[in-house]
Amino acid sequence: MSLENLQQMSLQLGKLFPQNDEKELYYLWQLTDDRLVNPSAYVTFVGETSGGKSTLINSFFKQNILPTSSRPTTGSIVHINCLENIQNPYISFFKNNEYKQLSKDEFDQYSKTPPNNLLKLYTEIKPLKPSFNGLNLFDTPGINSLFEQHDEVLKQFIPNSDIVVYVVLYRTGFNISDQYLVDYIKNTFVEDTEIPVLLIVNRCPPGTNPKDKRIEEIVSHANDTLLRPVELFIVESLDPEVAQRYPKNDFAWNRIQELINSTERAKAIKLKLRNILKDICKQLISYNENKLLATELSKEEISILNDEIAKMERRREEACKIVSKYMSQLDKNIPKNIAVAMEQIKANVASEIESTNEWTDVEECSSYIRAHVIPFEIRRLLLSMEEYTRNVYTKMDEELSEMANLSIRSFSDRVNYAQNPQLAGLMNNIARRLSMDISKNLVKGLAIAKGGVGGSAAGTGNLVKMALSRTGKLFNKTFSRETYNAIGRTFTKKMMQRLNIAFMVVADVATFVYDAITWQSKLIDSANSSLDKWADDTISEFKNNTINDYTNANMESVTNIYEGFINEIKRNIDNIQNKIDQKEIDITKATLKHLEDILEKLEGE
């Protein structure tokens, strides 16, 4: 099917939405249609805070579009839209859905010190080449552990990208934050492994090549985490003796241009948008079928549907009890496991200190313990806590899945034994609509990007994987793993960051001169004191914050799933109680026929 035909199908589909209903599905259609009408490319820059992402983008335009600073911005995305006709030079969007026109000075100030409720900044600029017209670039906040609130903002944009450009500093290498985010990219595009991921190693020493040991190490870590090769680009540091404002990275931009204009990517994006339109069409077909089926049902069938609501409400409560049971396990065992592990860590640290040659310099030993031994031990402890938590989540997920599948089997049995074929058809459509309920999930990821200016701020192209993954069984999702990934890794990063503060006292020991016999015992005492302080802080953080976040997120996830089913049944009960008249029946039948024709065309060719 040609792009023009797909645009026509989308336009026809948009005219068939019911008034004042299916608003989220309509919003999804708007985003999809916008992408079809404006087949732009969406390139997202991600990486550690102060890694040079903004400077790399400025180098593309050969002007300072974005302020550059070592200070990270706190939670704002900067969206750059390349357009020949500039209409909105600078705009700020806020979390309450309001926006404000900005001057360039205000734009720069917001970039450096954004308001607390700022969602994103938006600017338009003329493209340097015609082939870049319509290109959308996103400069994202970094993933520095000091600003863990960046993570959720950042992760709203990654799934919407056609190309991901990952920036790593040569000096710092591929660290634990990089590993987490690349792992997220891998999981986001698990059903679309063709999404290009470009790895830019920034601020490299002059003459650095792919055989450089640090480069090989960074690439190896990235490939191992992503489970496929990345495309490497080396960008050298600016030479202070040469008058050069921007780093030389034309080769990376040439590759981006090649990718966004490739026939293969255009075909892939068109296919994905077509699949989204098919799912939207199926949702609308079920919606209209149920309106017609409701006209043939009575109070007796309402009683049956109310019974199903009661069953779902009971199962929802049982599922919440399952969550409470496993969260209680974590609340009880994580602090206990940390306390036990800390004793072994203290013993290992003491052993390292005592095994040091007694004439070794105290500063050398202190530096080694602080920089290598203790971080290694703590990281190993946190990884073991992550593994324990994942195991608990896996068991919880098994119980939740069994409970959910029991619910859908019970519902399916009622459909199979329904004496009234109209009731059976209506219940089948309820299950089908919920199994394809992509709108809320997609819109949640896209709403932050929409902005209302110049079309959607991030494309729907790569999000179709979410639609496809939900067209199977109703409860085929993993309830808890995403919750753990979002919260658990933030907790781990926060605790590693606190490690740097807690062990400053170990460094202080090196400022004193002790004789060869006593300095080791004093260093052990200092390390133990710091370890105890870190353990107390970690346990307190877990019990006061993290376990509550785990519990609330899982309760919300479980509740939303069952509420979706309950609300869909209630809506159909309302249709039965408020039957449409003959005129509306005729209109609905005509709409249904039109939708079926559109779906046939979308599924053909």
C-alpha positions in Angstrom: 0.0 0.0 0.0 1.4 3.4 -1.0 1.8 6.2 1.6 -0.9 8.2 -0.2 -3.4 5.3 0.2 -2.5 4.9 3.8 -3.0 8.6 4.4 -6.5 8.3 2.8 -7.4 5.2 4.9 -6.3 7.2 8.0 -8.4 10.2 7.1 -11.5 8.0 6.5 -10.8 6.3 9.9 -10.7 9.6 11.7 -14.1 10.5 10.5 -15.7 7.4 12.0 -14.9 8.0 15.7 -17.9 8.4 18.0 -18.5 11.9 19.5 -17.5 12.3 23.2 -16.2 8.7 23.5 -13.1 6.7 22.8 -11.0 9.9 23.4 -7.7 8.2 24.1 -8.1 6.0 21.0 -8.9 9.2 19.0 -5.8 10.8 20.4 -3.7 7.8 19.3 -5.2 8.1 15.8 -4.3 11.8 15.8 -0.7 11.0 16.6 -0.5 8.3 13.9 -2.2 10.4 11.3 0.2 13.3 12.0 3.1 11.0 11.4 1.6 9.8 8.1 1.0 13.4 6.9 4.4 14.6 8.2 6.7 11.6 7.8 9.5 13.2 9.8 12.4 11.4 11.5 12.8 11.4 15.3 16.4 11.2 16.6 17.0 11.1 20.4 20.3 11.8 22.0 20.8 10.0 25.3 23.7 9.5 27.7 25.4 10.6 30.9 24.9 14.1 32.3 27.5 16.6 30.9 28.6 14.1 28.2 28.5 16.7 25.4 25.2 15.9 23.8 24.2 19.5 23.5 27.5 20.4 22.0 27.2 17.7 19.4 23.8 19.0 18.4 25.1 22.5 18.2 27.9 21.3 16.0 25.3 20.0 13.5 23.8 23.5 13.1 27.2 25.3 13.5 25.6 27.6 16.0 24.7 27.6 19.7 21.1 26.4 19.6 21.5 24.8 23.0 23.3 26.2 26.0 26.2 24.0 27.1 27.2 23.7 30.7 28.7 21.1 33.1 25.6 21.7 35.2 22.8 19.3 34.3 19.3 20.5 33.5 16.7 19.0 35.9 14.2 17.0 34.0 13.6 19.0 30.8 13.7 17.7 27.3 14.7 20.1 24.4 12.9 19.4 21.2 14.4 20.9 18.0 12.2 20.8 14.9 14.0 21.5 11.6 11.5 23.5 9.4 11.8 25.7 6.4 9.0 27.9 7.7 9.6 28.8 11.3 6.4 29.7 13.2 7.3 29.1 16.8 10.9 30.0 17.6 10.9 29.2 21.3 8.2 27.6 23.5 8.1 26.0 26.9 5.5 23.3 27.7 4.5 22.6 31.3 3.1 19.6 33.1 -0.3 21.2 33.5 -0.7 21.2 29.7 0.0 25.0 29.5 2.6 26.5 27.3 4.4 29.8 26.9 6.1 31.7 24.1 9.7 32.5 25.1 12.5 34.8 24.0 15.9 33.4 23.2 17.2 34.6 26.6 14.3 33.0 28.4 14.8 29.7 26.5 18.5 29.7 27.5 17.6 30.4 31.1 15.0 27.7 31.2 17.6 25.3 29.8 20.0 26.1 32.6 17.5 26.5 35.4 14.1 25.0 34.4 11.0 25.7 36.5 9.8 22.7 38.6 6.8 22.1 36.4 8.6 22.4 33.1 7.9 19.4 30.8 10.0 20.3 27.8 11.4 23.1 25.7 10.7 23.4 22.0 12.4 25.4 19.3 12.3 25.5 15.5 15.3 26.1 13.2 16.0 26.1 9.5 17.6 22.9 8.3 21.1 23.1 6.8 20.1 20.8 4.0 16.7 20.2 2.4 17.0 16.5 3.3 16.8 17.4 7.0 13.6 19.3 6.6 11.1 18.0 9.2 13.9 16.3 11.3 13.1 16.2 15.0 16.0 16.1 17.4 15.7 15.6 21.1 18.4 16.6 23.6 17.6 14.7 26.7 18.7 15.3 30.3 21.4 13.0 31.5 21.2 9.9 33.6 23.4 11.2 36.4 22.5 9.6 39.7 22.2 13.0 41.4 19.1 13.6 39.3 17.3 10.3 39.2 14.0 12.1 38.3 15.5 12.5 34.8 15.0 8.8 34.2 11.2 8.7 33.8 11.2 11.8 31.6 14.0 10.4 29.4 12.3 7.0 29.1 9.1 8.6 27.7 11.1 9.6 24.6 13.3 6.5 23.8 10.3 4.4 22.6 9.3 7.1 20.2 12.6 7.3 18.4 13.6 6.2 14.9 17.3 6.5 15.8 18.9 6.6 19.2 22.3 8.3 19.5 24.1 7.2 22.7 26.9 9.5 23.9 29.6 8.2 26.2 32.6 10.2 27.5 35.9 8.6 26.7 37.3 9.6 30.1 34.6 8.0 32.1 33.9 5.0 29.9 30.8 2.8 30.0 29.6 2.8 33.6 26.7 1.3 35.5 24.3 4.1 34.5 25.2 3.5 30.9 24.5 -0.2 31.3 21.1 0.5 32.8 20.0 2.8 30.0 21.4 0.7 27.2 19.6 -2.3 28.7 16.4 -0.2 28.7 16.9 0.6 25.0 17.4 -3.1 24.3 14.1 -4.0 26.1 12.2 -1.2 24.5 13.1 -2.4 21.0 13.0 -6.1 21.7 10.5 -6.5 18.8 12.3 -4.1 16.5 16.0 -4.9 16.6 16.5 -2.9 13.4 16.3 0.4 15.2 19.7 2.0 14.6 21.7 2.7 17.8 24.7 5.0 17.1 27.4 5.1 19.8 29.4 8.3 19.9 32.4 8.2 22.2 33.0 11.9 22.9 36.0 14.0 23.8 38.6 11.4 22.8 42.3 12.3 22.8 43.5 13.3 19.3 44.4 10.3 17.1 42.1 7.9 19.0 41.0 5.0 16.8 38.7 1.9 17.1 41.7 -0.2 18.3 42.2 2.0 21.3 41.9 -0.1 24.5 39.3 2.2 26.1 37.2 2.4 22.9 37.2 -1.4 22.6 36.1 -1.7 26.2 33.2 0.8 25.7 32.1 -0.9 22.5 32.3 -4.3 24.0 30.2 -3.3 27.0 27.6 -1.6 24.8 27.4 -4.6 22.4 27.1 -7.1 25.3 24.3 -5.1 26.9 22.4 -4.3 23.7 22.9 -7.9 22.4 23.7 -6.5 18.9 26.5 -4.4 17.5 26.3 -0.7 17.8 27.7 1.7 15.1 30.8 3.5 16.6 31.7 7.1 16.0 34.8 8.7 17.6 34.7 12.4 18.3 37.9 14.0 19.4 38.3 16.7 22.0 38.7 20.3 20.8 42.3 21.3 20.4 42.8 24.4 22.6 45.5 25.6 20.3 43.2 25.5 17.2 40.4 28.1 16.7 37.6 25.6 16.5 34.2 26.1 18.2 32.6 22.8 17.5 33.9 19.2 17.5 34.3 17.5 14.1 31.5 14.9 13.8 30.2 15.3 10.2 30.6 11.6 9.7 28.0 10.9 12.4 25.6 13.4 11.0 26.1 12.0 7.5 25.2 8.5 8.8 22.0 9.9 10.5 21.1 11.6 7.2 21.6 8.3 5.4 19.5 6.4 7.8 16.5 8.8 8.0 16.4 8.9 4.2 16.8 5.2 3.6 14.1 3.3 1.8 14.3 0.5 4.3 13.5 2.7 7.3 10.7 4.4 5.4 9.1 1.1 4.6 9.5 -0.1 8.2 7.9 3.0 9.6 5.0 2.9 7.1 4.4 -0.8 8.1 4.3 0.1 11.8 1.9 3.0 11.3 -0.3 0.7 9.2 -0.4 -1.9 12.0 -1.5 0.8 14.5 -4.3 1.9 12.1 -5.4 -1.8 11.9 -5.6 -2.1 15.6 -7.5 1.2 16.0 -9.9 0.0 13.3 -10.5 -3.3 15.2 -11.2 -1.4 18.4 -13.8 0.7 16.7 -15.4 -2.3 15.1 -15.8 -4.0 18.4 -17.1 -0.7 19.9 -19.8 -0.4 17.2 -20.7 -4.1 17.3 -21.4 -3.9 21.0 -23.6 -0.9 20.5 -25.7 -3.0 18.1 -25.6 -6.1 20.3 -26.8 -4.1 23.3 -30.0 -3.4 21.5 -30.9 -7.1 21.6 -30.1 -7.7 25.3 -32.3 -7.3 28.4 -32.2 -7.0 32.2 -31.4 -10.7 32.4 -28.2 -10.3 30.5 -27.3 -7.2 32.7 -27.5 -9.5 35.7 -25.0 -11.9 34.1 -22.6 -9.0 33.4 -23.0 -7.7 36.9 -22.0 -11.2 38.2 -18.8 -10.9 36.1 -18.0 -7.5 37.6 -18.4 -9.0 41.1 -16.0 -11.8 40.1 -13.5 -9.4 38.8 -13.7 -7.2 41.9 -13.0 -10.3 44.1 -10.1 -11.3 41.9 -8.7 -7.8 42.1 -8.8 -7.9 45.9 -7.1 -11.3 45.9 -4.4 -10.0 43.5 -3.7 -7.1 45.8 -3.3 -9.5 48.7 -0.7 -11.4 46.6 1.2 -8.1 46.1 1.0 -7.4 49.8 2.4 -10.8 50.7 5.5 -10.5 48.5 6.1 -6.9 49.4 6.1 -7.9 53.0 8.8 -10.5 52.2 11.0 -7.8 50.7 10.3 -5.5 53.6 11.4 -8.2 56.0 14.3 -9.8 54.2 16.1 -7.0 52.3 17.3 -5.2 55.5 18.2 -8.5 57.1 20.2 -9.6 54.1 22.0 -6.2 53.9 23.0 -6.5 57.6 24.3 -10.0 57.2 26.2 -9.1 54.0 27.8 -6.1 55.7 29.5 -8.2 58.3 31.2 -10.2 55.5 32.1 -7.1 53.6 33.7 -5.6 56.7 35.7 -8.9 57.2 36.8 -8.7 53.5 37.9 -5.1 53.8 39.8 -5.8 57.0 41.5 -8.8 55.4 42.6 -6.6 52.5 44.0 -4.0 54.8 45.8 -6.5 57.1 47.3 -8.3 54.1 48.9 -5.1 52.9 52.7 -4.9 53.5 53.1 -3.2 56.9 55.4 -0.6 55.4 53.0 0.3 52.6 52.2 3.9 52.6 48.9 4.6 54.5 47.7 7.0 51.7 48.2 4.3 49.1 46.4 1.7 51.0 43.5 4.1 51.9 43.1 5.1 48.3 43.0 1.5 47.1 40.4 0.5 49.7 38.3 3.6 49.0 38.5 3.5 45.2 38.5 -0.3 44.6 37.8 -2.7 47.4 34.8 -1.0 49.0 33.0 0.0 45.8 33.5 -3.6 44.4 32.1 -5.1 47.6 29.1 -2.7 47.8 28.3 -3.1 44.1 28.3 -6.9 44.6 26.0 -6.5 47.6 23.6 -4.3 45.6 23.6 -6.7 42.7 22.8 -9.6 45.0 19.9 -7.6 46.5 18.7 -6.9 42.9 18.8 -10.6 42.1 16.9 -11.5 45.3 14.3 -8.9 44.5 14.0 -10.2 40.9 13.4 -13.7 42.2 10.7 -12.5 44.6 9.1 -10.5 41.7 9.2 -13.6 39.5 7.3 -15.7 42.1 4.8 -12.9 42.6 4.4 -12.5 38.8 3.6 -16.2 38.5 0.8 -16.0 41.1 -0.6 -12.8 39.6 -0.6 -14.3 36.1 -2.3 -17.4 37.3 -4.9 -15.3 39.1 -5.4 -13.2 36.0 -5.6 -16.1 33.6 -8.1 -17.8 36.0 -10.2 -14.7 35.6 -10.1 -14.7 31.8 -10.8 -18.5 31.7 -13.8 -18.0 33.9 -15.0 -15.2 31.6 -14.4 -17.3 28.5 -16.3 -20.2 30.0 -19.3 -17.9 30.6 -19.1 -16.8 26.9 -18.9 -20.4 25.7 -22.0 -21.4 27.7 -24.0 -18.3 27.1 -27.4 -19.3 25.7 -27.9 -16.0 24.1 -25.6 -15.6 21.0 -25.8 -11.8 21.3 -24.5 -11.9 24.8 -21.7 -14.3 23.7 -20.8 -11.9 21.0 -20.8 -8.9 23.3 -18.6 -10.6 25.9 -16.2 -11.8 23.1 -15.9 -8.2 22.0 -15.2 -7.1 25.6 -12.3 -9.5 25.8 -11.0 -8.7 22.4 -11.1 -4.9 23.0 -9.2 -5.4 26.3 -6.6 -7.6 24.7 -6.0 -4.9 22.1 -6.3 -2.0 24.6 -3.3 -0.3 23.2 -4.5 3.3 23.5 -3.8 4.0 27.1 -0.3 2.5 27.0 0.6 4.3 23.8 -0.9 7.6 24.7 0.9 7.6 28.1 4.2 7.4 26.3 3.3 9.9 23.7 1.4 12.5 25.6 4.5 14.0 27.0 5.8 14.5 23.5 2.7 15.9 21.8 3.1 19.5 22.8 0.5 20.8 20.3 3.0 22.7 18.2 4.2 21.6 14.8 2.6 18.2 15.2 3.6 15.4 17.6 7.0 15.9 19.2 7.8 12.2 18.9 6.7 9.7 16.4 4.5 6.7 16.8 6.5 4.7 14.3 8.4 2.4 16.7 5.6 2.2 19.3 3.6 -0.3 17.2 5.5 -3.1 19.0 3.4 -2.2 22.0 0.3 -2.6 20.0 1.3 -6.0 18.6 2.4 -7.3 22.0 -1.1 -6.7 23.3 -3.1 -8.5 20.7 -2.7 -11.9 22.3 -4.1 -13.1 25.5 -5.6 -10.5 27.7 -3.3 -11.1 30.6 -0.1 -11.9 28.8 1.9 -9.1 30.3 4.5 -9.3 33.0 3.0 -7.5 35.9 6.0 -6.6 38.0 9.3 -6.7 36.1 8.9 -3.2 34.6 8.0 -1.8 38.1 11.1 -3.3 39.5 13.4 -2.1 36.7 12.1 1.5 37.1 12.3 1.7 40.9 15.0 -0.8 41.8 17.6 0.6 39.6 17.0 4.1 40.8 17.5 2.8 44.4 20.8 1.1 43.4 22.1 4.2 41.7 21.1 6.3 44.7 23.0 4.0 47.1 26.1 4.0 44.9 26.1 7.7 44.9 25.8 7.8 48.7 28.8 5.5 48.8 31.0 8.3 47.6 29.8 10.5 50.5 30.0 7.8 53.2 33.6 6.9 52.5 35.1 10.4 52.5 35.9 9.6 56.1 38.1 6.8 54.9 40.1 9.3 52.9 40.5 11.4 56.1 42.5 8.6 57.7 45.2 9.1 55.2 45.8 12.7 56.4 47.3 11.3 59.6 50.6 9.7 60.1 50.6 6.5 62.1 53.3 4.0 62.8 53.4 0.8 60.8 51.6 -1.1 63.5 48.6 1.1 64.3 47.6 2.7 61.1 46.0 -0.5 59.7 43.7 -1.0 62.7 42.7 2.6 62.6 41.9 2.4 58.9 39.8 -0.8 59.6 37.9 1.1 62.3 37.3 4.0 60.0 36.1 1.7 57.2 33.8 -0.2 59.5 32.3 3.0 60.8 31.6 4.2 57.3 30.2 0.9 56.2 27.8 0.9 59.2 26.7 4.4 58.3 26.1 3.5 54.7 24.2 0.3 55.7 22.0 2.3 58.1 21.2 4.9 55.3 20.5 2.2 52.8 18.2 0.2 55.0 16.4 3.4 56.0 16.0 4.5 52.4 14.6 1.1 51.5 12.1 0.8 54.4 11.0 4.5 54.3 10.8 5.0 50.5 11.7 2.1 48.1 9.4 -0.6 49.5 6.5 1.9 49.5 7.3 2.7 45.9 7.4 -1.0 45.0 4.1 -1.6 46.7 2.2 1.4 45.3 3.4 0.8 41.8 2.4 -2.9 41.8 -0.9 -2.2 43.4 -1.6 0.4 40.8 -0.6 -2.0 38.0 -2.8 -4.8 39.2 -5.7 -2.5 39.9 -5.6 -0.8 36.5 -5.8 -4.2 34.7 -8.9 -5.3 36.6 -10.4 -1.9 36.5 -10.1 -1.8 32.7 -12.1 -5.0 32.5 -14.7 -3.8 35.0 -15.2 -0.5 33.4 -15.5 -2.0 29.9 -18.3 -4.3 31.2 -20.0 -1.3 32.9 -20.0 0.6 29.7 -21.7 -2.2 27.9 -24.3 -2.4 30.7 -25.0 1.3 30.2 -25.5 0.6 26.4 -28.1 -2.1 27.3 -29.9 0.2 29.7 -29.8 3.1 27.2 -30.5 1.5 23.9 -29.9 3.5 20.8 -32.9 4.3 18.6 -33.5 3.1 15.0 -31.9 6.1 13.4 -28.7 5.5 15.5 -28.9 1.8 14.7 -28.8 2.6 11.0 -25.9 5.0 11.4 -24.0 2.5 13.5 -24.5 -0.2 10.9 -23.2 2.1 8.2 -20.2 3.0 10.3 -19.5 -0.6 11.0 -19.6 -1.5 7.3 -17.3 1.4 6.5 -14.8 0.3 9.2 -14.9 -3.3 7.9 -14.1 -2.1 4.4 -11.1 0.0 5.7 -9.8 -2.9 7.7 -10.0 -5.2 4.7 -8.0 -2.7 2.7 -5.4 -2.3 5.5 -5.0 -6.1 5.8 -4.8 -6.6 2.0 -2.1 -5.8 -0.5 
